[in-house]
Amino acid sequence: MSNTIRWIIAILLILFGITAAAFAFFGGAFSTVACQRVPPDWIYYILLVSAIITLVAPIVAAVMLIRKAGGTQTIIALVLGGLLSTAGYTAYITLLGQYC
């Protein structure tokens, strides 16, 4: 794979990460609109950590791609980041459902 293609894919991964993190964070924030009670503050930190993981995972994969890491390692980094962010977001929604 040429360096130009690596850079284009890396830039697209970074843009995807920014977009996905914004949707995850603001989507989770808008889910508190219907709450009857105010949830504890620590629940919002779970959302924040999940959004940060969603942002960092594609950036790590993009850096690995630019530095010419193996394709398997890059895919493992993306999948692991996706699983961690999904687990965090699921924990946030579950806890928010208990407190709202």
For each residue, the residues with C-beta under 8 A, 3 or more apart:
1: 5 6
2: 5 6
3: 6 7
4: 7 8
5: 1 2 8 9
6: 1 2 3 9 10 65 66 68
7: 3 4 10 11 66
8: 4 5 11 12
9: 5 6 12 13 62 65
10: 6 7 13 14 62 63 65 66
11: 7 8 14 15 62
12: 8 9 15 16
13: 9 10 16 17 58 59 61 62 65
14: 10 11 17 18 58 59 62
15: 11 12 18 19
16: 12 13 19 20 58
17: 13 14 20 21 54 55 56 57 58 59 62
18: 14 15 21 22 55
19: 15 16 22 23
20: 16 17 23 24 54 55 58
21: 17 18 24 25 51 52 54 55
22: 18 19 25 26
23: 19 20 26 27
24: 20 21 27 28 47 50 51 54 85 89
25: 21 22 28 29 47 48 51
26: 22 23 29 30
27: 23 24 30 31
28: 24 25 31 32 47 50 51 89 92 93 96
29: 25 26 32 47
30: 26 27 33
31: 27 28 34 93 96
32: 28 29 35 39 96 100
33: 30
34: 31 100
35: 32 38 39 96 99 100
36: 100
37: 99 100
38: 35
39: 32 35 43 44 95 96 99 100
40: 43 99
41: 44 45
42: 45 46
43: 39 40 46 47 92 95 96 99
44: 39 41 47 48
45: 41 42 48 49
46: 42 43 49 50 88 91 92 95
47: 24 25 28 29 43 44 50 51 88 89 92
48: 25 44 45 51 52
49: 45 46 52 53 88
50: 24 28 46 47 53 54 85 88 89 91 92
51: 21 24 25 28 47 48 54 55 85
52: 21 48 49 55 56
53: 49 50 56 57 81 84 85 88
54: 17 20 21 24 50 51 57 81 85 89
55: 17 18 20 21 51 52 58 59
56: 17 52 53 59 60 81
57: 17 53 54 60 61 77 78 80 81 82 84 85
58: 13 14 16 17 20 55 61 62 78 81
59: 13 14 17 55 56 62 63
60: 56 57 63 64 77 81
61: 13 57 58 64 65 74 77 78 81
62: 9 10 11 13 14 17 58 59 65 66
63: 10 59 60 66 67
64: 60 61 67 69 73 74 77
65: 6 9 10 13 61 62 68 69 74
66: 6 7 10 62 63
67: 63 64
68: 6 65
69: 64 65 73 74
70: 73 74
71: 74 75
72: 75 76
73: 64 69 70 76 77
74: 61 64 65 69 70 71 77 78
75: 71 72 78 79
76: 72 73 79 80
77: 57 60 61 64 73 74 80 81
78: 57 58 61 74 75 81 82
79: 75 76 82 83
80: 57 76 77 83 84
81: 53 54 56 57 58 60 61 77 78 84 85
82: 57 78 79 85 86
83: 79 80 86 87
84: 53 57 80 81 87 88
85: 24 50 51 53 54 57 81 82 88 89
86: 82 83 89 90
87: 83 84 90 91
88: 46 47 49 50 53 84 85 91 92
89: 24 28 47 50 54 85 86 92 93
90: 86 87 93 94
91: 46 50 87 88 94 95
92: 28 43 46 47 50 88 89 95 96
93: 28 31 89 90 96 97
94: 90 91 97 98
95: 39 43 46 91 92 98 99
96: 28 31 32 35 39 43 92 93 99 100
97: 93 94 100
98: 94 95
99: 35 37 39 40 43 95 96
100: 32 34 35 36 37 39 96 97
